[in-house]
Amino acid sequence: MTNIEAVDASLARRAVYWRGWRIVGWGMAAFLLLLPLVAMQFNDAVDWSAGDFIFAGVMFAIVGGVLEVAVHSSDRIAYRLGTGIALLAGFLLVWVNGAVGVIGDEGNPANLMFGGVLLVAIAGAVGAGRRPAGLARAMAAAALVQLAIGAVAFGADRAVLPVTVLFVLMWLTAALLFRAAATADQ
């Protein structure tokens, strides 16, 4: 077997491997989207409108699409994990705020402050391109903004503390993983 044939065989194995993960990932998104639809048939506590399903579908599509780009952007596991954790943090921040709210309930306008965290993370990620060192700085900045908003909100609602700690840890974990990927690239 020549080197070219070995490379071709390796690439073919990788393509099959990632195709399986793509099916699992998008299948999970479809399952999570169908779950409330099934629950609505058996329980009045779950009451989603068409807009709720559209919103959830768009969120899953954005997260899945960005994750697909990240998987093809770097072979570094740290880079891929950093992307996944950052996407999870952003997704959960939007989801929690929309469903129950972090400060008080979902109708509390103070919850709009958390949009600043997402803006910092997204703007920083766009500015960084696909460079892990820049992404590490963007996620660290998102953690700082999350912490600042949590500190401000703590005066109004003590229940913000555990949520703030969880999200700060997620943003910092993503930052550390991106930093590890940047160090490995040097």
Secondary structure by P-SEA (a helix, b strand, c coil): ccaaaaaaaaaaaaaaaaaaaaaaaaaaaaaaaaaaaaaaaccccccccaaaaaaaaaaaaaaaaaaaaaaaacccaaaaaaaaaaaaaaaaaaaaaacccccccccccccccaaaaaaaaaaaaaaacccaaaaaaaaaaaaaaaaaaaaaaccccccaaaaaaaaaaaaaaaaaaaaaaaaaac
